[in-house]
Amino acid sequence: MTKAKIIAEVAMATGMSKKEVTAVIEAFMSSIKKNLLSRENIYLRGFGSFIIKHRAAKTARNISKNTTMTIAAHDLPSFKPAKSFIQEMKNE
């Protein structure tokens, strides 16, 4: 599903214009990005959590050149679905 399809569905369900829904969706995504960049997790009860996962530094190998390189430690955004959401997916 694309962002355009989400906007169309929300607009149809709420009776709002697509322009208004687009502004709301963009603000929602911007808020999530801003909070994750400031290292703050986001919890949406019944849906899931947007969390930051830390990846430790590791050594990797380039087999074709027979060299090793170090991949620096870094943080990645991740989504963890709520238990109730997982249960709904299993029951379908």
DSSP file (Angstrom, degrees, kcal/mol; ACC not computed):
  #  RESIDUE AA STRUCTURE BP1 BP2  ACC     N-H-->O    O-->H-N    N-H-->O    O-->H-N    TCO  KAPPA ALPHA  PHI   PSI    X-CA   Y-CA   Z-CA
    1    1 A M              0   0    0      0, 0.0     2,-0.2     0, 0.0     0, 0.0   0.000 360.0 360.0 360.0 137.5    0.0    0.0    0.0
    2    2 A T     >  -     0   0    0      1,-0.1     4,-2.1     0, 0.0     5,-0.2  -0.515 360.0-107.9 -98.7 168.1    1.3    3.4   -0.9
    3    3 A K  H  > S+     0   0    0      1,-0.2     4,-2.6     2,-0.2     5,-0.2   0.879 120.0  56.9 -61.6 -37.4    1.0    6.7    0.9
    4    4 A A  H  > S+     0   0    0      1,-0.2     4,-2.2     2,-0.2    -1,-0.2   0.891 107.0  48.3 -61.9 -40.0   -1.5    7.9   -1.8
    5    5 A K  H  > S+     0   0    0      2,-0.2     4,-2.5     1,-0.2    -1,-0.2   0.888 110.6  51.1 -68.4 -38.5   -3.7    4.9   -1.1
    6    6 A I  H  X S+     0   0    0     -4,-2.1     4,-2.7     2,-0.2     5,-0.2   0.932 110.6  49.2 -62.5 -44.8   -3.6    5.5    2.7
    7    7 A I  H  X S+     0   0    0     -4,-2.6     4,-2.5     1,-0.2    -2,-0.2   0.917 111.2  49.5 -61.0 -43.7   -4.6    9.2    2.1
    8    8 A A  H  X S+     0   0    0     -4,-2.2     4,-2.1     2,-0.2    -1,-0.2   0.914 112.6  47.2 -62.9 -43.1   -7.5    8.1   -0.2
    9    9 A E  H  X S+     0   0    0     -4,-2.5     4,-2.4     2,-0.2    -2,-0.2   0.918 113.7  46.7 -65.3 -43.8   -8.8    5.6    2.4
   10   10 A V  H  X S+     0   0    0     -4,-2.7     4,-2.3     2,-0.2     6,-0.4   0.905 111.9  51.5 -65.9 -40.4   -8.5    8.0    5.3
   11   11 A A  H  X S+     0   0    0     -4,-2.5     4,-1.9    -5,-0.2     5,-0.3   0.905 112.6  45.7 -62.1 -41.5  -10.2   10.8    3.3
   12   12 A M  H  < S+     0   0    0     -4,-2.1    -2,-0.2    -5,-0.2    -1,-0.2   0.896 114.8  47.5 -68.6 -39.9  -13.1    8.4    2.4
   13   13 A A  H  < S+     0   0    0     -4,-2.4    -2,-0.2     1,-0.2    -1,-0.2   0.831 122.9  32.2 -71.6 -32.6  -13.5    7.2    6.0
   14   14 A T  H  < S-     0   0    0     -4,-2.3    -2,-0.2    -5,-0.2    -1,-0.2   0.655  98.0-125.6-101.0 -17.4  -13.4   10.6    7.6
   15   15 A G     <  +     0   0    0     -4,-1.9    -3,-0.1     1,-0.3    -4,-0.1   0.524  65.5 135.1  81.3   4.8  -15.1   12.8    4.9
   16   16 A M        -     0   0    0     -6,-0.4    -1,-0.3    -5,-0.3    -2,-0.1  -0.436  62.8 -98.2 -80.4 160.7  -12.0   15.1    5.0
   17   17 A S     >  -     0   0    0      1,-0.1     4,-2.4    -2,-0.1     5,-0.2  -0.405  28.3-116.8 -74.6 157.4  -10.5   16.4    1.7
   18   18 A K  H  > S+     0   0    0      1,-0.2     4,-2.5     2,-0.2     5,-0.2   0.845 115.9  57.3 -63.0 -32.3   -7.4   14.7    0.4
   19   19 A K  H  > S+     0   0    0      2,-0.2     4,-1.8     1,-0.2    -1,-0.2   0.912 108.7  44.9 -65.0 -42.7   -5.5   17.9    0.9
   20   20 A E  H  > S+     0   0    0      2,-0.2     4,-2.0     1,-0.2    -2,-0.2   0.913 114.2  48.8 -66.6 -43.3   -6.3   18.0    4.6
   21   21 A V  H  X S+     0   0    0     -4,-2.4     4,-2.9     1,-0.2     5,-0.2   0.896 108.3  54.5 -64.7 -39.8   -5.6   14.3    5.1
   22   22 A T  H  X S+     0   0    0     -4,-2.5     4,-2.7     1,-0.2    -1,-0.2   0.915 107.9  49.6 -59.4 -43.3   -2.2   14.7    3.3
   23   23 A A  H  X S+     0   0    0     -4,-1.8     4,-2.1     2,-0.2    -1,-0.2   0.895 112.6  47.5 -63.0 -40.0   -1.3   17.5    5.7
   24   24 A V  H  X S+     0   0    0     -4,-2.0     4,-2.4     2,-0.2    -2,-0.2   0.932 113.4  46.8 -66.6 -46.5   -2.2   15.3    8.7
   25   25 A I  H  X S+     0   0    0     -4,-2.9     4,-2.6     2,-0.2     5,-0.2   0.917 113.2  49.2 -63.1 -44.0   -0.3   12.3    7.4
   26   26 A E  H  X S+     0   0    0     -4,-2.7     4,-2.4    -5,-0.2    -1,-0.2   0.906 112.1  48.4 -62.5 -41.5    2.8   14.4    6.5
   27   27 A A  H  X S+     0   0    0     -4,-2.1     4,-2.3    -5,-0.2    -1,-0.2   0.892 111.1  51.3 -65.5 -39.0    2.7   16.0   10.0
   28   28 A F  H  X S+     0   0    0     -4,-2.4     4,-2.1     2,-0.2    -2,-0.2   0.941 113.0  44.1 -61.6 -49.3    2.3   12.5   11.6
   29   29 A M  H  X S+     0   0    0     -4,-2.6     4,-2.5     1,-0.2    -2,-0.2   0.882 112.8  52.2 -65.9 -38.0    5.3   11.1    9.7
   30   30 A S  H  X S+     0   0    0     -4,-2.4     4,-2.7    -5,-0.2    -1,-0.2   0.898 108.9  50.6 -63.4 -40.7    7.4   14.2   10.4
   31   31 A S  H  X S+     0   0    0     -4,-2.3     4,-2.3     2,-0.2    -2,-0.2   0.906 110.4  49.2 -64.0 -42.4    6.6   13.9   14.1
   32   32 A I  H  X S+     0   0    0     -4,-2.1     4,-2.4     2,-0.2     5,-0.2   0.942 113.3  46.6 -62.1 -48.0    7.7   10.3   14.2
   33   33 A K  H  X S+     0   0    0     -4,-2.5     4,-2.7     1,-0.2     5,-0.2   0.931 112.0  50.7 -59.3 -46.9   11.0   11.1   12.3
   34   34 A K  H  X S+     0   0    0     -4,-2.7     4,-1.3     1,-0.2    -1,-0.2   0.912 112.8  45.4 -60.0 -44.7   11.7   14.0   14.6
   35   35 A N  H  <>S+     0   0    0     -4,-2.3     5,-2.8     2,-0.2    -1,-0.2   0.884 113.3  49.1 -69.8 -38.1   11.2   12.0   17.8
   36   36 A L  H ><5S+     0   0    0     -4,-2.4     3,-1.7     3,-0.2    -2,-0.2   0.890 109.0  53.3 -67.3 -37.8   13.2    9.0   16.5
   37   37 A L  H 3<5S+     0   0    0     -4,-2.7    -1,-0.2     1,-0.3    -2,-0.2   0.801 106.7  52.5 -66.6 -27.1   16.1   11.4   15.5
   38   38 A S  T 3<5S-     0   0    0     -4,-1.3    -1,-0.3    -5,-0.2    -2,-0.2   0.230 123.5-109.6 -91.0  14.9   16.1   12.8   19.0
   39   39 A R  T < 5S+     0   0    0     -3,-1.7     2,-0.5     1,-0.2    -3,-0.2   0.821  73.4 137.8  65.4  36.1   16.4    9.2   20.3
   40   40 A E      < -     0   0    0     -5,-2.8    -1,-0.2    -6,-0.1    -2,-0.2  -0.962  48.0-134.8-115.0 124.4   12.8    9.0   21.7
   41   41 A N        -     0   0    0     -2,-0.5     2,-0.4    11,-0.1    10,-0.2  -0.379  14.1-139.9 -73.4 154.5   10.7    5.9   21.2
   42   42 A I  E     -A   50   0A   0      8,-2.7     8,-2.4    -2,-0.1     2,-0.5  -0.975  12.5-164.3-121.5 127.7    7.1    6.2   20.1
   43   43 A Y  E     -A   49   0A   0     -2,-0.4     2,-0.7     6,-0.2     6,-0.2  -0.953   7.2-175.3-117.7 118.7    4.4    3.9   21.6
   44   44 A L  E >>  -A   48   0A   0      4,-2.9     4,-2.4    -2,-0.5     3,-2.4  -0.900  29.8-130.4-113.7 100.4    1.0    3.6   19.9
   45   45 A R  T 34 S+     0   0    0     -2,-0.7    -2,-0.0     1,-0.3     4,-0.0  -0.207  88.6  11.0 -55.7 131.5   -1.2    1.4   22.1
   46   46 A G  T 34 S+     0   0    0      1,-0.1    -1,-0.3    35,-0.0    36,-0.0   0.280 129.8  55.4  84.1 -10.2   -2.9   -1.4   20.2
   47   47 A F  T <4 S-     0   0    0     -3,-2.4    35,-1.8     1,-0.3     2,-0.3   0.736 104.3 -97.0-116.4 -56.6   -0.8   -0.8   17.1
   48   48 A G  E  <  -AB  44  81A   0     -4,-2.4    -4,-2.9    33,-0.3     2,-0.4  -0.971  30.1 -80.4 159.7-171.7    2.9   -1.0   17.9
   49   49 A S  E     -AB  43  80A   0     31,-2.7    31,-3.0    -2,-0.3     2,-0.7  -0.974  16.2-145.0-129.5 138.1    6.1    0.9   18.8
   50   50 A F  E     +AB  42  79A   0     -8,-2.4    -8,-2.7    -2,-0.4     2,-0.3  -0.920  39.6 172.7 -96.7 115.2    8.6    2.7   16.7
   51   51 A I  E     - B   0  78A   0     27,-2.7    27,-2.6    -2,-0.7     2,-0.5  -0.786  34.3-119.1-125.1 164.3   11.9    2.1   18.5
   52   52 A I  E     - B   0  77A   0     -2,-0.3     2,-0.5    25,-0.2   -11,-0.1  -0.917  25.2-160.5-105.5 125.0   15.6    2.7   18.0
   53   53 A K  E     - B   0  76A   0     23,-3.1    23,-2.8    -2,-0.5     2,-0.5  -0.894  10.5-139.8-106.2 133.9   17.8   -0.4   17.8
   54   54 A H  E     - B   0  75A   0     -2,-0.5     2,-0.5    21,-0.2    21,-0.2  -0.793  10.7-158.4 -93.7 130.7   21.5   -0.1   18.4
   55   55 A R  E     - B   0  74A   0     19,-3.5    19,-2.0    -2,-0.5     3,-0.1  -0.944  16.4-134.1-108.2 125.0   23.8   -2.1   16.2
   56   56 A A        -     0   0    0     -2,-0.5     2,-0.1    17,-0.2    15,-0.1  -0.299  32.7 -88.6 -72.7 159.6   27.3   -2.8   17.7
   57   57 A A        +     0   0    0     16,-0.1     2,-0.3    13,-0.0    15,-0.2  -0.381  54.4 179.0 -64.7 146.1   30.4   -2.3   15.6
   58   58 A K  E     -C   71   0B   0     13,-2.1    13,-3.4    -3,-0.1     2,-0.5  -0.974  30.0-114.3-148.6 162.6   31.4   -5.4   13.7
   59   59 A T  E     -C   70   0B   0     -2,-0.3     2,-0.3    11,-0.2    11,-0.2  -0.859  32.7-172.2-100.9 131.3   34.0   -6.7   11.3
   60   60 A A  E     -C   69   0B   0      9,-3.3     9,-2.8    -2,-0.5     2,-0.4  -0.836  13.6-135.2-120.6 159.4   32.9   -7.7    7.8
   61   61 A R  E     -C   68   0B   0     -2,-0.3     2,-0.8     7,-0.2     7,-0.2  -0.942   3.7-149.7-118.6 137.2   34.7   -9.4    4.9
   62   62 A N  E  >> -C   67   0B   0      5,-3.0     5,-1.6    -2,-0.4     4,-1.2  -0.892  17.3-168.9 -98.1 102.1   34.8   -8.5    1.3
   63   63 A I  T  45S+     0   0    0     -2,-0.8    -1,-0.2     1,-0.2     3,-0.1   0.868  79.8  55.6 -65.1 -38.8   35.2  -11.9   -0.2
   64   64 A S  T  45S+     0   0    0      1,-0.2    -1,-0.2    -3,-0.1    -2,-0.0   0.860 120.4  30.4 -66.0 -34.3   36.0  -10.8   -3.8
   65   65 A K  T  45S-     0   0    0     -3,-0.3    -1,-0.2     2,-0.1    -2,-0.2   0.477 103.1-129.9 -99.7  -4.4   38.9   -8.5   -2.7
   66   66 A N  T  <5 +     0   0    0     -4,-1.2     2,-0.3     1,-0.2    -3,-0.2   0.913  63.7 128.4  55.1  47.7   39.8  -10.7    0.3
   67   67 A T  E   < -C   62   0B   0     -5,-1.6    -5,-3.0     2,-0.0     2,-0.4  -0.869  51.2-136.7-126.8 161.8   39.8   -7.8    2.7
   68   68 A T  E     -C   61   0B   0     -2,-0.3     2,-0.3    -7,-0.2    -7,-0.2  -0.897  19.8-176.6-116.4 151.2   38.2   -7.0    6.0
   69   69 A M  E     -C   60   0B   0     -9,-2.8    -9,-3.3    -2,-0.4     2,-0.5  -0.973  24.1-120.3-142.8 157.6   36.6   -3.8    7.0
   70   70 A T  E     -C   59   0B   0     -2,-0.3     2,-0.6   -11,-0.2   -11,-0.2  -0.866  15.6-151.5-102.9 128.6   35.0   -2.5   10.2
   71   71 A I  E     -C   58   0B   0    -13,-3.4   -13,-2.1    -2,-0.5     3,-0.1  -0.884  26.5-126.3 -96.9 122.2   31.4   -1.4   10.2
   72   72 A A        -     0   0    0     -2,-0.6     2,-0.1   -15,-0.2   -17,-0.0  -0.202  28.6 -92.5 -67.8 156.8   30.9    1.3   12.8
   73   73 A A        +     0   0    0    -16,-0.1     2,-0.3   -19,-0.0   -17,-0.2  -0.431  57.2 167.7 -65.2 142.8   28.2    1.1   15.5
   74   74 A H  E     -B   55   0A   0    -19,-2.0   -19,-3.5    -2,-0.1     2,-0.4  -0.977  32.9-117.8-154.7 164.7   25.0    2.7   14.5
   75   75 A D  E     -B   54   0A   0     -2,-0.3   -21,-0.2   -21,-0.2   -23,-0.0  -0.852  24.6-167.1-108.6 144.6   21.3    3.1   15.4
   76   76 A L  E     -B   53   0A   0    -23,-2.8   -23,-3.1    -2,-0.4     2,-0.2  -0.982  22.4-120.0-130.1 141.6   18.4    2.0   13.2
   77   77 A P  E     +B   52   0A   0      0, 0.0     2,-0.3     0, 0.0   -25,-0.2  -0.554  38.0 179.9 -75.6 148.2   14.7    2.8   13.4
   78   78 A S  E     -B   51   0A   0    -27,-2.6   -27,-2.7    -2,-0.2     2,-0.5  -0.983  24.1-135.7-146.9 154.4   12.5   -0.3   13.9
   79   79 A F  E     -B   50   0A   0     -2,-0.3   -29,-0.2   -29,-0.2   -31,-0.0  -0.961  14.4-171.4-115.0 130.9    8.8   -1.1   14.2
   80   80 A K  E     -B   49   0A   0    -31,-3.0   -31,-2.7    -2,-0.5   -33,-0.1  -0.965  21.4-135.3-120.7 112.8    7.6   -3.6   16.8
   81   81 A P  E     -B   48   0A   0      0, 0.0   -33,-0.3     0, 0.0   -34,-0.1  -0.302  24.9-105.1 -68.2 151.0    3.9   -4.6   16.5
   82   82 A A     >  -     0   0    0    -35,-1.8     4,-2.3   -38,-0.2     5,-0.2  -0.356  27.2-115.3 -70.4 154.3    1.7   -4.7   19.5
   83   83 A K  H  > S+     0   0    0      1,-0.2     4,-2.4     2,-0.2     5,-0.2   0.878 117.5  52.6 -59.8 -38.9    0.8   -8.2   20.9
   84   84 A S  H  > S+     0   0    0      2,-0.2     4,-2.0     1,-0.2    -1,-0.2   0.870 109.1  50.0 -66.2 -35.3   -2.9   -7.5   20.1
   85   85 A F  H  > S+     0   0    0      2,-0.2     4,-1.9     1,-0.2    -2,-0.2   0.900 110.3  49.8 -67.9 -41.4   -2.0   -6.6   16.5
   86   86 A I  H  X S+     0   0    0     -4,-2.3     4,-2.0     1,-0.2    -2,-0.2   0.908 109.7  51.6 -62.7 -42.2    0.1   -9.8   16.1
   87   87 A Q  H  X S+     0   0    0     -4,-2.4     4,-1.9     1,-0.2    -2,-0.2   0.901 107.6  52.1 -63.3 -41.2   -2.8  -11.8   17.5
   88   88 A E  H  X S+     0   0    0     -4,-2.0     4,-0.8     1,-0.2    -1,-0.2   0.893 109.0  50.7 -61.1 -39.6   -5.2  -10.2   15.0
   89   89 A M  H  < S+     0   0    0     -4,-1.9     3,-0.5     1,-0.2    -1,-0.2   0.879 110.0  50.0 -66.5 -36.9   -2.8  -11.1   12.1
   90   90 A K  H  < S+     0   0    0     -4,-2.0    -1,-0.2     1,-0.2    -2,-0.2   0.842 107.4  54.2 -69.7 -33.2   -2.7  -14.7   13.3
   91   91 A N  H  <        0   0    0     -4,-1.9    -1,-0.2     1,-0.2    -2,-0.2   0.632 360.0 360.0 -78.9 -13.6   -6.4  -15.1   13.5
   92   92 A E     <        0   0    0     -4,-0.8    -1,-0.2    -3,-0.5    -2,-0.1   0.476 360.0 360.0 -83.4 360.0   -7.0  -14.0    9.9
